[in-house]
Amino acid sequence: MVMNKLLNAFPLVLAGALIAYSCSQKGDRTASQNSQTSSNAVPPTSEVWKIAQTRDAIHDGDTMRLTNGSEELKVRFCGIDAPELKQQMGIAARDYLRSLVKQGGGQIYVVPIEKDRYGRTVAELFVPAKGKDDDIFLNGEMVRAGMAYHYQRYSGNCPNKNAIAVAEEMAKSAKAGVWRDPNSQKPWDWRKNNR
């Protein structure tokens, strides 16, 4: 029993070590991250935003609209791609993201990275987890839960791309979310076939 718990915890400990190493190498984060793809501090270059008070503020599992006073920001998550709403797991991914954002009371820390071709801000996002010491790294948590894929083609500029890659390995090992069905179609392939 104890050995099983230790063996089950090993991937999480390994992931935490890899995340911490990745963050310390980049110098973009001031604190190491734990195995739940969270951090001990708000990223130093982050901006505090609130989820927009509209019905579709969280459109799907990798895009959202945020507000800061009268300013609005359309955000695309860096380095991940969630199933489209019409795909299997699309609604589940959107709803899971909504549940994560709700944990932070709608407050989100945004680390802007670049603009995409649609004018959206590509960013890493963090939510303060109530009652916990660590913030939730949304990009990594969506992948770790199997609600999104690591989008390697577009993760090159993501400061925590290694954490996202580790999160995907964890999801694959656990057969979480999209990894339950070996025939699941990647969102980028689905979009290509459904234009």
C-alpha positions as CSV (number, residue, x, y, z in Angstrom):
1,M,0.0,0.0,0.0
2,V,2.7,2.5,1.0
3,M,4.8,1.4,-2.0
4,N,1.9,2.0,-4.3
5,K,1.4,5.5,-2.9
6,L,5.1,6.2,-3.4
7,L,5.1,4.9,-7.0
8,N,2.0,6.9,-7.8
9,A,3.6,10.1,-6.3
10,F,6.9,9.7,-8.2
11,P,5.7,11.2,-11.5
12,L,4.3,14.2,-9.5
13,V,7.6,14.7,-7.6
14,L,9.6,14.3,-10.9
15,A,7.3,16.8,-12.6
16,G,7.7,19.3,-9.7
17,A,11.5,19.0,-9.9
18,L,11.5,19.5,-13.7
19,I,9.1,22.5,-13.4
20,A,11.3,24.1,-10.7
21,Y,14.4,23.5,-12.8
22,S,12.8,25.0,-15.9
23,C,11.7,28.1,-14.0
24,S,15.0,28.6,-12.4
25,Q,16.8,28.4,-15.7
26,K,14.5,30.9,-17.4
27,G,14.7,33.4,-14.6
28,D,11.2,34.5,-15.4
29,R,9.7,33.2,-12.2
30,T,10.8,34.1,-8.7
31,A,9.7,30.9,-7.1
32,S,9.7,27.2,-8.0
33,Q,6.6,25.4,-9.0
34,N,5.1,22.3,-7.5
35,S,3.7,19.2,-9.0
36,Q,0.2,20.7,-9.5
37,T,1.7,23.2,-12.0
38,S,1.3,26.1,-9.7
39,S,3.7,28.7,-8.3
40,N,4.6,30.2,-5.0
41,A,4.5,33.8,-6.2
42,V,2.8,36.0,-8.7
43,P,5.1,36.3,-11.8
44,P,7.0,39.6,-11.4
45,T,5.9,40.8,-14.9
46,S,2.3,39.9,-14.5
47,E,-0.7,42.2,-14.7
48,V,-3.8,41.6,-12.6
49,W,-7.0,41.3,-14.6
50,K,-10.6,40.1,-13.9
51,I,-12.7,37.8,-16.0
52,A,-15.0,39.8,-18.1
53,Q,-18.6,39.8,-16.8
54,T,-20.1,38.4,-20.0
55,R,-21.7,35.1,-20.8
56,D,-18.9,34.1,-23.1
57,A,-15.9,35.5,-21.3
58,I,-14.4,32.0,-21.2
59,H,-15.2,30.9,-24.8
60,D,-13.4,27.6,-24.8
61,G,-10.5,25.9,-23.0
62,D,-7.8,28.2,-24.3
63,T,-9.3,31.6,-24.9
64,M,-10.9,34.2,-22.7
65,R,-11.8,37.9,-22.3
66,L,-10.5,39.8,-19.4
67,T,-11.1,43.3,-18.1
68,N,-9.0,45.8,-16.1
69,G,-11.3,48.8,-15.4
70,S,-12.6,49.8,-18.9
71,E,-9.8,48.1,-20.7
72,E,-10.6,44.7,-22.3
73,L,-8.1,42.0,-23.2
74,K,-8.7,39.0,-25.5
75,V,-6.3,36.3,-24.4
76,R,-5.0,33.1,-26.1
77,F,-3.2,30.7,-23.8
78,C,0.5,30.3,-24.7
79,G,1.6,26.8,-25.7
80,I,-1.7,24.9,-25.4
81,D,-4.6,24.0,-27.6
82,A,-7.9,22.8,-26.2
83,P,-10.5,20.9,-28.1
84,E,-12.9,23.0,-30.1
85,L,-16.4,23.3,-28.6
86,K,-17.8,21.0,-31.3
87,Q,-15.2,18.4,-30.6
88,Q,-15.4,15.6,-28.1
89,M,-14.2,17.1,-24.7
90,G,-14.7,20.7,-26.0
91,I,-17.4,21.6,-23.6
92,A,-15.7,19.8,-20.8
93,A,-12.5,21.7,-21.4
94,R,-14.3,25.0,-21.3
95,D,-16.2,24.1,-18.1
96,Y,-13.0,22.9,-16.4
97,L,-11.3,26.2,-17.2
98,R,-14.3,28.0,-15.8
99,S,-14.0,26.0,-12.6
100,L,-10.3,26.9,-12.3
101,V,-11.0,30.6,-12.8
102,K,-13.8,30.4,-10.2
103,Q,-11.3,29.2,-7.6
104,G,-9.5,32.6,-7.9
105,G,-12.8,34.6,-7.6
106,G,-12.4,35.7,-11.2
107,Q,-9.0,37.3,-10.6
108,I,-6.2,36.3,-13.0
109,Y,-2.5,37.2,-13.3
110,V,-1.5,37.7,-16.9
111,V,2.0,37.3,-18.2
112,P,1.7,38.7,-21.8
113,I,4.1,37.2,-24.3
114,E,3.1,38.4,-27.7
115,K,0.2,39.1,-30.0
116,D,-1.2,36.4,-32.4
117,R,-2.4,37.0,-35.9
118,Y,-5.9,37.7,-34.7
119,G,-4.7,40.5,-32.3
120,R,-5.2,38.4,-29.2
121,T,-2.6,38.6,-26.4
122,V,-0.8,35.3,-26.1
123,A,-0.1,34.8,-22.4
124,E,0.6,32.6,-19.5
125,L,-2.1,32.9,-16.9
126,F,-2.2,32.2,-13.2
127,V,-5.1,32.2,-10.7
128,P,-4.7,32.7,-7.0
129,A,-6.0,29.5,-5.3
130,K,-8.1,30.4,-2.3
131,G,-6.9,28.6,0.9
132,K,-3.7,27.5,-0.8
133,D,-0.2,28.9,-0.8
134,D,0.3,28.4,-4.5
135,D,-1.2,30.0,-7.6
136,I,-2.6,27.7,-10.3
137,F,-0.7,27.9,-13.6
138,L,-3.8,27.7,-15.9
139,N,-1.8,26.7,-19.0
140,G,-0.2,23.8,-17.3
141,E,-3.2,22.7,-15.3
142,M,-5.4,22.5,-18.4
143,V,-2.9,20.2,-20.0
144,R,-2.2,18.2,-16.9
145,A,-6.0,17.5,-16.5
146,G,-6.2,16.3,-20.1
147,M,-8.3,19.3,-21.1
148,A,-5.8,20.6,-23.6
149,Y,-2.7,19.5,-25.6
150,H,0.8,21.0,-25.5
151,Y,0.8,23.0,-28.7
152,Q,4.5,22.5,-29.4
153,R,4.4,24.5,-32.7
154,Y,3.5,27.6,-30.7
155,S,5.1,27.1,-27.4
156,G,8.6,28.4,-28.2
157,N,8.2,31.8,-26.6
158,C,6.3,30.4,-23.5
159,P,8.5,30.9,-20.4
160,N,7.1,27.7,-18.8
161,K,6.9,25.5,-22.0
162,N,8.8,22.8,-20.2
163,A,6.2,22.7,-17.4
164,I,3.5,22.4,-20.1
165,A,5.4,19.5,-21.7
166,V,5.8,17.7,-18.3
167,A,2.1,18.3,-17.7
168,E,1.2,16.6,-20.9
169,E,3.4,13.6,-20.0
170,M,1.5,13.4,-16.7
171,A,-1.9,13.5,-18.5
172,K,-0.8,10.8,-21.0
173,S,0.4,8.5,-18.1
174,A,-2.9,9.0,-16.3
175,K,-5.0,8.7,-19.5
176,A,-6.7,11.9,-18.4
177,G,-9.3,13.8,-20.5
178,V,-8.4,13.7,-24.1
179,W,-5.9,10.9,-23.6
180,R,-8.7,8.4,-22.6
181,D,-9.6,8.0,-26.3
182,P,-6.6,7.0,-28.4
183,N,-8.6,8.2,-31.5
184,S,-9.1,11.7,-30.2
185,Q,-8.3,14.2,-32.9
186,K,-5.9,17.1,-32.0
187,P,-7.7,20.5,-32.3
188,W,-5.3,21.8,-34.9
189,D,-6.1,18.7,-37.1
190,W,-9.8,19.1,-36.5
191,R,-9.7,22.8,-37.5
192,K,-7.8,21.9,-40.7
193,N,-10.5,19.3,-41.6
194,N,-13.5,21.4,-40.7
195,R,-12.7,24.8,-42.5
